[in-house]
Amino acid sequence: MRLTVEHRTHYRFSPSARYVVQSLKLTPSQFDGQKVIRWSIKAEGCVINSEFIDGNGDTISTLTASGPIDSVDVVVSGEVETIDTTGVLRGHKERAFPAVFLRSTPVTKSSAAIRKMAAKVERKTSADNLLERAHALSAAVSDAVAYVPGSTHVHTTAADALADGQGVCQDHAHVMISAARHLGIPARYVSGYLFADQDGKSHEASHAWAELHLPELGWVGFDPANRCCPTDYYIRLGSGLDAQGATPIRGVHTGGANENLDVTVIVAQSQQ
């Protein structure tokens, strides 16, 4: 499938910022499941350079701007050809050992409820078939956390989302990551895009899911929010220990104490 992406992130600073620096994880991953046809990242009045590939295999670039700065518009546009690999991340080059992703973070710290859910899945599945266990864990998260837009915020923890029984894709990913790590399965957070079908069954175009490392397959994606593994409807950007580590844009600024943010993302099927 060929998918086009238009992703605009607009920052407004009041008062004006003196200096802005941002780390951008906005370039699609390089692996067997997707091929970049064209891609650009632009921000008028800013400098974008210093591109490198980090230990997770993600492409990182740096944006800088000197003030006074009232606003910054980061505009991403491009086209990607995707292939359904049933969620398996084949051909992705990275240097980080999977065991790195056993480490917990404040938002993925387990709770008694998360450990209970994980233990229930563990009892019902075999240690000799971790793929079956991972699918069962994804289903358990889907059943336990209803998809309710606006019900959580960026700082909601996995424990809080499970306790509330509702959340968005970020929360589904965090709960699954927490439970998987409790079972000794390396797990990480993935950010990307999702093409919403005409039936309206898919969720927001800017999307997130989890990847679990299974010895027989390597990294495999699971999307509890949509009860599936990533397909050719998905574009993968990058990964991290949690949402903060995988966020497409993160940065700091001096001056401009008040920051307002607007994001629009459109993912469509290419007409070519």
Number of C-alpha atoms within 10 A of each C-alpha: 14 19 24 21 22 14 20 19 16 15 16 18 20 14 14 18 22 16 16 20 18 17 19 20 25 23 21 22 22 19 15 15 23 21 17 16 12 11 15 11 16 15 18 12 14 17 14 19 11 10 14 12 13 12 12 16 18 24 19 19 19 18 20 18 20 15 16 15 22 15 20 18 18 19 16 18 17 18 21 21 19 21 17 16 17 15 19 22 21 15 10 14 15 13 9 12 10 19 13 12 22 19 15 17 14 12 21 24 19 23 18 9 13 22 17 13 17 23 16 14 22 17 10 11 17 12 11 8 11 18 19 15 21 24 17 18 26 29 20 18 26 22 15 18 22 21 20 13 13 9 14 17 13 10 12 17 22 27 22 17 23 22 14 14 17 21 23 23 24 25 33 29 28 32 30 32 32 30 28 27 23 21 16 11 21 23 33 31 26 26 27 23 22 26 22 18 12 7 6 8 8 15 17 17 20 20 22 31 28 31 29 26 23 18 11 9 12 13 21 21 24 28 25 29 27 18 15 16 21 24 18 19 21 27 29 25 22 24 26 19 23 25 23 16 17 21 21 20 18 14 12 11 19 13 17 20 11 11 15 10 12 10 12 12 17 17 23 18 17 13 7 5
